[in-house]
Amino acid sequence: MTEQKDYWRWSEKTWQAPDLDWRTAAAVTVGIDVGSVSSQAVLLADGKVLSFFSTRTGSSSPDSALRAFKGAGGPLGLALDDVSYAVGTGYGRVNVPFADRTITEIACHARGANFMGGPEIRTILDMGGQDCKVIRCDERGKVLNFIMNDKCAAGTGRGMEVIADVLSVPIEDIGRRSFEIDEEPQPVSNVCTVFAKSEATSLLRAGWSVNRVLAAYCAAMAQRVAGLIERMEVERDFFITGGIGKNIGVTRRIERLIGVEAIKLPADSFLDPQIAGALGAALFAHSLHRKAEKDKDAAATAAPLGQAAGAGSATE
């Protein structure tokens, strides 16, 4: 019996810094992004990226968070007890059992995009599993404004997963194959995941090639997302985060529609747009830990002074 292939599933991705030893760091912090479709963990050693791991979100958010952490920390021999501060974000952020704090994915994606693309980044498109957000931020990655569309899965990662499954095309190949056509087709009339599924089947029966159907669907998704971006108005520089940011079939078509090219990661970069939320959460964790340590030191310094002042006043 042939095992059924999960065409919709992105491959798990992991990375560890080759020349960074967390055991010599003053603090290790972690960001956990439990999304509706995928979960990521990013570990920092004194603010430097130590490792990350991306996996599929399962039926349990706490289990997904732990699996993501173990994927990032396990190969390094790093356990939860070695972490100084943890921040949870994403769809399941309130269910990250070891988080010291939770922060919205909007703030975390802005912070992560700022780190990845640089302080010039002003507009961010986060194409997640169940919603799509356009974020405006300042030079520090602080959110100034945002809009989102979360009414349905159309124009999101989940919508693309449905098409991958219907057409039996690995999701990682959709972008490339959508350009392997003689002529750009009209976008499909409906990107709702329910109707797009039946429309894709109808087009195949009408003699369309799989690649042409992919192009029509990518074009429709790009059109929908571009409309959301135009409501915010793009302020340069522009950066795309989230798993679908790796789908050139959608991102290149978005760029054509809005007339702005997104900032790309260097070809040799170890970073991945899918980890932007977890990276932002890890950066917040690093900042919050440093603040907590400074507050602790300030309190320890102030305590003897207070005691001395109290003793002096009692003798008068």
C-alpha positions in Angstrom: 0.0 0.0 0.0 1.4 3.4 -1.1 1.7 6.0 1.7 -0.3 9.2 0.9 2.0 12.2 0.5 1.2 15.4 2.4 1.6 17.8 -0.5 0.4 20.7 1.7 3.2 20.3 4.3 6.3 22.5 4.3 9.4 20.6 5.2 10.6 21.1 8.8 13.5 23.5 8.9 16.3 23.8 11.5 19.5 25.8 11.9 22.2 26.1 14.5 24.9 28.8 14.7 28.2 27.0 13.9 30.4 29.3 16.1 28.2 30.2 19.0 28.4 28.3 22.4 25.3 29.1 24.5 27.2 27.8 27.6 29.4 30.9 27.6 26.5 33.3 27.2 25.2 35.4 30.1 21.6 34.7 29.0 19.7 32.5 26.6 16.2 33.7 25.5 13.6 32.0 23.4 10.7 33.1 21.2 7.9 30.6 20.4 5.4 31.4 17.7 2.5 28.9 17.7 0.6 29.7 14.5 -2.5 28.1 13.2 -0.5 26.2 10.6 3.1 26.1 11.7 5.1 26.6 14.9 8.6 28.1 15.3 11.2 28.5 18.0 14.1 30.9 17.9 16.9 30.8 20.5 19.2 33.8 21.2 22.5 33.8 23.1 23.1 37.3 24.4 20.9 38.6 21.6 22.6 36.7 18.8 20.7 34.0 16.9 21.7 30.7 18.3 19.3 28.3 16.6 15.7 28.0 15.2 13.3 25.2 14.3 10.1 25.3 12.3 7.5 22.5 12.4 3.8 21.8 11.8 1.4 22.9 14.5 -0.5 19.9 15.9 -3.8 19.5 17.6 -2.3 20.8 20.9 -0.7 24.2 21.2 1.3 23.4 24.3 2.7 20.3 22.7 3.5 22.2 19.5 5.3 24.8 21.6 7.4 22.2 23.4 8.2 20.3 20.1 9.4 23.6 18.5 11.6 24.3 21.5 13.1 20.9 21.6 13.7 21.1 17.9 15.8 24.2 18.4 17.4 23.4 21.7 17.8 19.6 21.6 20.6 19.4 19.1 22.6 21.9 21.3 21.9 20.0 24.5 19.9 23.0 25.8 16.9 22.4 28.1 14.1 24.7 29.4 16.0 25.2 32.6 18.8 26.8 30.7 16.5 29.6 29.3 16.5 32.9 31.1 13.4 34.3 29.5 10.7 33.1 27.1 8.1 34.9 25.1 5.1 33.3 23.4 3.4 34.7 20.3 1.0 33.7 17.5 -2.4 32.1 17.3 -1.6 29.8 20.3 0.5 32.2 22.4 -1.6 31.9 25.5 -1.0 28.2 25.5 2.8 28.3 25.6 3.3 26.6 29.0 6.8 27.9 29.7 6.3 31.5 28.5 7.2 34.3 30.9 5.1 36.7 28.8 3.0 36.7 25.7 3.2 39.4 22.9 1.0 39.8 19.9 2.2 38.4 16.6 1.8 41.9 15.0 4.4 43.3 17.3 6.7 40.3 17.0 6.6 40.2 13.2 7.4 43.9 13.1 10.4 43.4 15.4 11.5 40.3 13.5 11.2 42.1 10.1 13.3 45.0 11.5 16.0 42.6 12.5 15.9 40.7 9.1 15.5 43.6 6.7 17.1 46.4 8.6 15.9 49.7 10.2 14.7 51.0 6.9 11.8 48.6 6.8 8.5 50.5 7.1 5.8 48.3 5.7 5.5 44.6 6.5 3.2 42.0 4.9 2.6 39.0 7.2 0.9 36.2 5.3 0.0 33.7 8.0 -1.9 30.4 8.0 -5.3 31.9 8.8 -5.0 35.6 8.3 -3.1 38.3 6.5 -1.8 41.5 8.0 -0.2 44.7 6.7 1.9 46.5 9.4 3.5 49.9 9.5 6.5 50.3 11.8 9.2 52.8 12.7 13.0 52.4 12.5 13.1 50.4 15.7 10.5 47.9 14.5 7.8 49.4 16.7 4.2 49.1 15.3 2.6 52.4 14.3 -0.5 51.0 12.6 -1.8 47.8 11.0 -4.8 46.3 9.1 -5.8 42.7 8.8 -8.1 40.4 7.0 -9.0 37.3 8.9 -12.6 36.6 7.7 -11.6 33.4 5.9 -8.5 31.4 4.9 -8.5 32.9 1.4 -5.2 34.7 0.7 -3.5 32.8 3.4 -1.2 29.8 3.9 -4.1 27.5 4.6 -5.7 28.4 1.3 -2.5 27.6 -0.6 -2.3 24.2 1.3 -5.7 23.3 0.0 -4.7 24.0 -3.6 -1.4 22.0 -3.1 -3.4 19.0 -1.9 -6.1 19.2 -4.7 -3.5 19.5 -7.4 -1.0 17.0 -5.8 1.8 19.6 -6.0 4.3 19.9 -3.1 3.6 23.3 -1.6 7.3 24.2 -1.9 7.1 23.8 -5.7 4.0 25.9 -6.3 5.7 29.3 -6.8 8.2 28.0 -9.4 5.7 25.9 -11.3 3.2 28.8 -11.5 5.6 30.6 -13.8 6.3 27.6 -16.0 3.5 28.6 -18.4 3.2 30.1 -21.9 0.9 32.9 -21.0 -0.4 34.4 -17.7 -4.0 33.3 -17.3 -6.8 35.3 -15.7 -7.0 34.8 -11.9 -9.6 32.3 -10.7 -12.9 34.0 -9.9 -13.0 32.9 -6.2 -10.1 32.4 -3.8 -12.4 31.0 -1.1 -10.9 27.7 -0.1 -14.1 25.8 -0.7 -15.0 27.3 -4.1 -11.4 27.4 -5.3 -11.1 23.7 -4.8 -14.1 23.0 -7.0 -13.0 25.6 -9.6 -9.5 24.1 -9.8 -11.0 20.7 -10.5 -13.3 22.2 -13.1 -10.4 23.9 -14.9 -8.4 20.7 -15.0 -11.4 18.9 -16.6 -11.6 21.7 -19.1 -8.1 20.9 -20.2 -6.0 23.4 -18.2 -2.5 22.3 -17.2 -1.7 22.0 -13.5 0.8 24.8 -13.8 -1.8 27.1 -15.5 -4.2 26.4 -12.6 -1.5 27.2 -10.1 -0.7 30.5 -11.9 -4.4 31.5 -11.9 -4.7 30.7 -8.2 -1.5 32.5 -7.3 -2.7 35.5 -9.3 -6.0 35.6 -7.5 -4.4 35.4 -4.1 -1.9 38.1 -5.0 -4.8 40.3 -6.2 -6.6 39.9 -2.9 -3.6 40.6 -0.8 -2.5 43.6 -3.0 -5.9 45.2 -2.3 -5.2 44.9 1.5 -1.8 46.4 1.1 -3.1 49.4 -1.0 -5.6 50.2 1.8 -2.6 50.8 4.1 -0.5 52.4 1.3 3.0 51.0 1.0 5.8 53.1 2.6 9.2 51.9 1.7 11.0 49.7 2.5 8.7 46.7 2.1 9.2 43.3 3.6 7.2 40.0 3.5 7.1 37.6 6.5 5.3 34.3 7.0 5.5 30.9 5.2 3.8 32.1 2.1 6.5 34.7 1.8 8.6 31.9 0.4 6.0 31.3 -2.4 7.4 33.4 -5.3 4.3 32.7 -7.3 2.3 34.9 -5.0 5.0 37.4 -3.8 6.3 38.4 -7.3 2.7 38.9 -8.5 2.0 41.1 -5.5 5.1 43.2 -6.3 3.8 43.7 -9.9 0.4 44.8 -8.7 1.6 47.3 -6.1 4.6 48.5 -8.1 7.0 47.9 -5.2 9.7 45.2 -4.9 10.0 43.7 -1.4 13.4 43.6 0.3 14.8 40.2 0.0 17.1 38.3 2.4 20.6 37.7 1.0 21.0 34.5 -0.9 23.5 33.2 1.7 21.4 34.3 4.7 20.5 31.6 7.2 17.3 33.4 8.1 13.8 32.4 6.9 10.8 34.7 6.6 8.7 32.0 8.3 10.6 32.5 11.6 10.0 36.3 11.8 7.4 36.1 14.5 9.4 33.8 16.7 12.6 35.9 16.1 10.7 39.0 17.2 9.5 37.2 20.3 13.0 36.1 21.1 14.3 39.7 20.7 11.5 40.9 23.0 12.6 38.2 25.5 16.2 39.4 25.4 15.1 43.0 26.0 12.7 42.1 28.8 15.4 39.9 30.5 17.9 42.7 30.4 15.4 45.1 31.9 14.5 42.6 34.6 18.2 42.2 35.5 18.8 46.0 35.6 15.7 46.4 37.8 17.0 43.7 40.1 20.5 45.3 40.3 18.9 48.7 41.0 16.8 47.3 43.7 19.8 45.5 45.3 21.8 48.8 45.2 18.9 50.9 46.6 18.1 48.5 49.5 21.3 49.1 51.6 20.9 52.9 51.1 17.4 52.7 52.2 18.3 50.7 55.3 21.1 53.1 56.1 18.8 56.1 55.8 16.2 54.4 58.0 18.8 53.6 60.6 20.0 57.2 60.7 16.6 58.7 61.1 15.8 56.3 63.9 18.8 57.6 66.0 17.9 61.2 65.7 
